[in-house]
Amino acid sequence: MRFTAWLVLIATLLIWSGNWIVARAVRAEVSPAVATVGRLLVVLLILAPFAFAGLRSKWAGLSRRDWKILAALGLAGGGPHLALQWLGLHYTTAASGILYLSTTPIFILLLSRPLLGERMRPARWAGVAVSFCGVFLIATQGDPAALSFNRGDLMALASMVMWASYTVLLRVRRDPLDVIELLVMVCLFGVLFMLPWLAWEALGGGRLRLHAAGTLAVLYSAIGSLLLAYAGWSYVVARLGAARAGVTLHLMPALGVLLSMLFLGEYPRWYHFAGIALILAGVAASSLKGSSASSSR
């Protein structure tokens, strides 16, 4: 049973990492807004029939606070979060983008202070500083003195900030929705928040038509990266425990870099290795016992 759980874990991490590779590969075939809205609509078509009855019975009981948090979750984790990833990969490599996944625990720590009122001790602030040195090194492509940032890297970082916000917001929600119902609401709000972006792309002459490669990418992102990987992750956490499973998330950058080499021919440079080493060192320092803040994905 445990062997099966580890196999499912590896498959889940590969699917999640592969989302960055797919987005980079089809960047010329589908616009970020179309890809994101298409993904959300596919998920809604699949899940809505299972959530409809529950949502109808709980709808009236949602408070104003519940609606605000659900809307914030839709903004941070439903639409723009993914669209920023897809747009950023027009300007940076998949290897660079996926390395920023390891910054998520750092952003969770920083956001936990204003949103949850959690305090951080000096050791964790030092870890944050070390991690941002790694981010700075990667974003400047190994030339910090130039102070020139790759805009694709900045978009990937913004996406990670949004995902960290989504994670922290999950800890403050009090609504009665189950997992499927919550996911449907997040996707609904995600579509709403993506409509201005979609209109902007349409007015700007963006590629709004889906051809074969773009359609397959959207289906992969929706069914593979969201539904199957989400189910796989839930299975793994239930059998291996949250702590053991959570540590393995740091394997995703390594898997992503490997996949980008195999399928895109994009090879990491020295600053990628140095940057991820600093990021992980900062995460490790920030995770030392004795601090009052906590992080989760």
URLIN-V490901 format. One record per helix or strand of 3 or more residues. SS is the DSSP state (H for helix, E for strand). FROM is the first residue (numbers start at 1). TO is the last residue. Records with the same first field share a line. If there is no record, write none. Layout:
SS: FROM-TO, FROM-TO
This chain:
H: 2-25, 32-61, 64-78, 80-88, 94-116, 122-139, 144-146, 151-170, 179-203, 212-240, 242-263, 270-286
